[in-house]
Amino acid sequence: MLTSIILAGGESLRLGRCKAMETICGKRLIERVIGRLKTLSSQILIVTSQEQPGFPITREAEIVVDIYPGKGPLAGIYTGLLASELPYSIVVACDMPFLNVELLRYLIELSEDFDAVIPRLEEGMIEPLHAIYSRSCINPIRTELERDHLKIRQALDILRVRYVEREECQRFDPQLLSFFNINSLADLKQATAVAMKE
């Protein structure tokens, strides 16, 4: 078992409201994400900014406030890793309704000799918010944040990363729905249509 870290501190600028609280087929996005992760996790953390509205109280997850507010997802990863009680953590965004447990399990299996395990769906297109990170990332990421280097890709350059290629991901998730995320009302509508067929 490991920790699951759900990043929910974004401003949701394109959608215009808190994505984590949107519903698909009667279930909030954050609840769908927790539901997929709880079979893999002994600890679930939701990293949120101070500005975020309150999340529903749940015994399944702990809210952690971003240590470096306004510094983006890299700061959210750092905050989650710092609060994690276990050597490895799954890190995902709160707006990914179709996480595939078998794919995540595969990423976990690859993680032992690496700082991070990250899907790479095509050249130059990585998915660092659907990945496994080790606590060994804490100091390198802190250094990057203190230098105001906020791009995740920049931090990955100084870590031992195992990239998981598209074909590997498709063995578990042929349509790559794991990486579908909600940025707009159109995405929400599409996600609802997909969820109704599950």
C-alpha positions in Angstrom: 0.0 0.0 0.0 1.1 3.6 -0.5 -0.2 7.1 -0.2 -2.5 8.7 -2.8 -2.1 12.5 -3.3 -5.0 14.3 -5.1 -4.1 17.8 -6.3 -7.1 20.1 -5.9 -5.6 23.5 -5.5 -6.0 24.8 -9.0 -8.0 27.9 -9.8 -10.3 26.1 -12.4 -10.1 29.2 -14.6 -11.6 27.7 -17.7 -14.5 26.0 -15.9 -15.0 29.0 -13.7 -15.8 27.0 -10.5 -14.3 24.3 -8.3 -13.8 21.3 -10.5 -13.5 18.8 -7.6 -17.1 19.5 -6.6 -18.7 19.0 -10.1 -20.9 15.9 -10.4 -20.9 13.1 -13.0 -23.8 10.7 -12.8 -24.6 11.9 -9.3 -21.1 11.6 -7.8 -18.7 14.4 -7.2 -15.4 14.3 -9.2 -13.4 14.2 -5.9 -15.5 11.2 -4.7 -14.9 9.3 -8.0 -11.2 9.9 -7.7 -11.1 8.7 -4.1 -13.2 5.7 -5.0 -10.7 4.6 -7.5 -7.7 5.2 -5.3 -8.8 3.7 -2.0 -8.2 0.1 -3.0 -4.5 1.0 -3.6 -3.9 3.4 -0.6 -3.6 3.3 3.1 -3.5 7.1 3.2 -5.3 9.6 0.9 -4.4 13.3 1.0 -6.1 16.1 -0.8 -3.8 19.0 -1.4 -5.7 22.3 -1.7 -4.9 26.0 -1.7 -6.0 28.3 1.1 -8.5 29.9 -1.3 -10.3 26.6 -2.2 -13.8 26.2 -0.7 -14.3 23.5 1.9 -14.5 19.9 0.7 -17.1 17.5 2.1 -15.8 15.9 5.3 -14.7 12.3 4.5 -13.1 9.7 6.7 -11.3 8.4 3.6 -9.1 11.5 3.0 -7.2 14.2 4.8 -7.0 17.8 3.6 -3.5 19.3 3.4 -3.0 23.0 2.6 -0.4 23.9 0.0 2.9 25.0 1.6 3.8 27.1 -1.4 0.4 28.6 -2.5 0.3 30.0 -6.0 3.3 28.0 -7.2 1.4 25.5 -9.2 1.2 21.7 -9.3 4.9 21.2 -8.5 4.3 22.8 -5.1 1.2 20.6 -4.6 3.3 17.5 -5.3 5.9 18.7 -2.8 3.2 19.4 -0.1 1.7 16.0 -0.6 5.0 14.1 -0.4 6.0 16.0 2.7 2.7 14.9 4.4 2.9 11.3 3.1 3.6 8.6 5.7 4.8 6.1 3.1 7.9 5.8 0.8 5.8 6.1 -2.5 2.8 8.1 -3.5 0.4 8.1 -6.4 -0.2 11.7 -7.5 -3.2 12.5 -9.6 -5.4 15.6 -10.4 -8.8 15.9 -8.8 -10.5 16.2 -12.2 -9.6 12.7 -13.6 -12.8 10.7 -13.4 -11.7 7.5 -15.2 -8.5 6.4 -13.3 -7.7 2.9 -14.2 -6.7 0.9 -11.1 -4.8 -1.8 -13.0 -2.7 0.8 -14.8 -1.9 2.5 -11.5 -0.9 -0.8 -10.1 1.5 -1.4 -13.0 3.1 2.1 -12.4 3.5 1.1 -8.7 5.2 -2.2 -9.7 7.8 -0.2 -11.7 8.6 2.3 -9.0 11.2 0.6 -6.8 14.4 1.8 -8.4 13.2 5.3 -9.5 12.3 8.6 -8.0 9.3 8.9 -10.3 7.3 6.7 -12.8 5.5 8.8 -15.4 3.4 8.0 -18.4 4.6 9.4 -21.7 1.9 9.2 -24.3 3.9 10.5 -27.2 7.2 12.4 -27.6 7.1 15.5 -25.5 3.7 14.6 -23.9 4.1 13.4 -20.4 1.5 13.0 -17.6 3.2 14.1 -14.4 -0.2 14.4 -12.7 -0.9 10.7 -13.2 2.3 9.3 -11.8 4.2 7.7 -8.9 6.6 9.7 -6.8 9.0 8.7 -4.1 9.8 10.7 -1.0 13.3 10.9 -2.4 11.9 13.7 -4.6 11.2 16.0 -1.6 14.7 17.7 -1.4 15.2 18.1 -5.2 11.7 19.6 -5.6 12.2 21.9 -2.7 15.4 23.2 -4.3 13.5 23.9 -7.5 10.7 25.7 -5.7 13.1 27.9 -3.7 14.7 28.9 -7.0 11.3 29.7 -8.4 11.6 26.9 -11.0 8.0 25.8 -11.1 7.8 23.6 -14.2 7.4 19.9 -13.3 9.4 19.0 -16.4 12.4 21.0 -15.1 12.3 19.1 -11.8 12.1 15.7 -13.6 15.5 16.5 -15.3 17.2 16.1 -11.9 15.3 12.9 -10.9 15.6 9.2 -11.8 12.5 8.8 -13.9 11.0 5.7 -15.5 8.8 6.8 -18.4 5.9 4.5 -19.3 5.2 4.6 -23.0 1.8 4.8 -24.7 1.7 1.2 -25.7 2.4 0.1 -22.1 -0.4 2.2 -20.8 -2.8 0.8 -23.5 -2.3 -2.7 -22.3 -4.4 -1.7 -19.3 -6.4 1.3 -20.6 -6.8 0.9 -24.4 -8.7 4.2 -24.8 -6.4 6.0 -22.4 -9.4 7.3 -20.5 -7.2 7.5 -17.4 -5.8 10.8 -18.7 -9.1 12.4 -19.5 -9.5 15.5 -17.4 -12.2 18.2 -17.0 -11.4 21.7 -18.1 -14.7 22.9 -19.5 -18.4 22.3 -19.6 -17.9 20.4 -22.8 -15.5 18.0 -21.0 -18.0 17.6 -18.2 -20.7 16.7 -20.7 -18.4 14.2 -22.5 -17.3 12.6 -19.2 -21.0 12.2 -18.2 -21.7 10.4 -21.5 -18.7 8.1 -20.9 -19.6 7.4 -17.3 -23.2 6.4 -18.3 -21.7 3.5 -20.4 -19.5 2.2 -17.5 
